[in-house]
Each structure stands twice: as structure tokens, then as C-alpha cells.
Amino acid sequence: MAPEALPYPGLVLAGGASRRMGRDKAGLRLPDGRTLLEHALAVLAAAVTGPLLVSTAGPVPPGRLQTWARAAGRAVAVCPDLRPGRGPLEGIRSGLRAVAPAAWLAVLAVDLPGAAPALWIHLAPRAGDDGPVLPVAGDLRQPLAGFWPAAVLPALEAFLDQGGRRVQQLLQAVPVRWQPVTAAGMLVNCNTPAEWAAWTGHPAGARPPAPGVE
Ligand SMILES: Nc1nc2c(ncn2[C@@H]2O[C@H](COP(=O)(O)OP(=O)(O)OP(=O)(O)O)[C@@H](O)[C@H]2O)c(=O)[nH]1
């Protein structure tokens, strides 16, 4: 892990249906042979020192945890959605509950292949933060790579219980620190086969981006 790694738990969001991609995004392979999930686990393992969780829609086959632990370089646990099929906010809710009483959870969606550990170190929660700390590069806001606080859990639970799903809608109702970053490639997600082809054909797809994010 990076020397500046932060003392928080980490959660990789990997419970989506990947409808637009047409196959499970978590299993897509980067040019270096690792799956997107293995890559995401290695990124969070370098960024934070706390327990690592994989947020899934349900239980995972036996043996999967060992593969994930090898990728992370330390133990990994599964965090199944308490109520599956409700989108990434359900994964974050289930993750925040699983790591209680931790004050902060480092979150990374599995479909963000450009994210690097320096992003979380740049976003590090500060005294006075009482809502998610999330990156923005120009017009590109990325709510699924950053820090989510336990303090947001009551609002998040109420939002989900009322049938809310859209992350942007929740973020209008809670305080957010949008932290500017210049490395926009860290925030780009791959949802479709065309976006994936564009990413893996890009030189940055073959290696982690440069560590600086400011
Ligand atoms: N735990 C959990 N993660 C989810 C869920 N839905 C989406 N995610 C994750 O959230 C991130 C963003 O997902 P989306 O692109 O919005 O949805 P998706 O289901 O992956 O893809 P589409 O079916 O094409 O919309 C990805 O890392 C997904 O794995 C869910 O219901 N539970």
C-alpha cells in the first residue's frame, strides 16, 4: 500500500447488471491481464489500510475470495446488497452498515479503470466534512469514486426506503465536498463495449495513470 494510505475501509461496487456492456463489467480484462475487479481491489488496497469489501448483488462462488485477496494483497470480504437490484446507492448503504462504526468508507465503482490510489489520498476527509467527498474534473462529477461518510446513512436509508435510486438526486439533498482534480481520466467509466474498446485502445488503459491528481 502507498505510504500515505488512509486508515479507512474500502468498498468496490461490483453488484451491477452491466446491461449496457452485455457482460459482467467486473470480469473484463485489462491489457495487463487483470480483471477490472482485481484492478479496483488493488487500487483501494493501496489507498486505504482498513478492511476491503466487494459489494455484490448476492453471494459469490467459493474460491472467489482467494482470487480477490491475491489481487488485493490482503483479505477481502463480500458485502451482499441488503436489498438487491436497487443500484449503487444500495451497495453504499450496505457497505456503510457493514463497516460500522467506521466514520468513512472509500468507495470505487468497478467500471472506473483509470482510478488510482492518489485519488483517495487527494480527497482525504477533513474536520468539518459531513457529507460525501467526491472528485470533479471540469464538468465531470464522479460520485462513485471517493469517500462516503457514516453521517450520510440516515439520509441515504430514508432516500432508498422512499424508492429513490438516482445518485445525483440524493447528492442534491446532502452536503457534498466536490474536490477538483485535473486527471479527468481517473473519473471516466466504461459502460458500453465501445467505451471499453476506446479505453483499452488508449495508452493509459495499459498502465495505471501518473500518480499526481492535482
Ligand atoms: N452493489 C451494487 N452495485 C451496483 C448496483 N448497480 C450498479 N452497481 C455498481 O455501481 C457502478 C455503476 O453501475 P451502473 O453503470 O450505474 O449500472 P450497471 O448495472 O453496472 O450497468 P447497466 O446495467 O448498464 O446500467 C458499477 O460499479 C456497478 O457494479 C447494485 O444494485 N448493487
The ligand as an ORCA input file, in Angstrom:
! r2SCAN-3c Opt
* xyz 0 1
  N     -23.790     -3.415     -5.040
  C     -24.378     -2.928     -6.123
  N     -23.633     -2.296     -7.053
  C     -24.271     -1.822     -8.150
  C     -25.654     -1.981     -8.360
  N     -25.980     -1.396     -9.544
  C     -24.842     -0.896    -10.037
  N     -23.795     -1.146     -9.198
  C     -22.396     -0.774     -9.380
  O     -22.333      0.636     -9.494
  C     -21.442      1.029    -10.523
  C     -22.185      1.823    -11.579
  O     -23.155      0.983    -12.127
  P     -24.076      1.420    -13.353
  O     -23.211      1.622    -14.548
  O     -24.918      2.560    -12.917
  O     -25.023      0.159    -13.514
  P     -24.647     -1.287    -14.055
  O     -25.726     -2.176    -13.564
  O     -23.247     -1.659    -13.725
  O     -24.745     -1.151    -15.636
  P     -26.063     -1.010    -16.554
  O     -26.896     -2.250    -16.329
  O     -25.536     -0.909    -17.934
  O     -26.756      0.247    -16.070
  C     -20.814     -0.266    -11.038
  O     -19.621     -0.456    -10.312
  C     -21.830     -1.328    -10.671
  O     -21.254     -2.615    -10.446
  C     -26.415     -2.679     -7.361
  O     -27.638     -2.865     -7.449
  N     -25.721     -3.122     -6.277
*
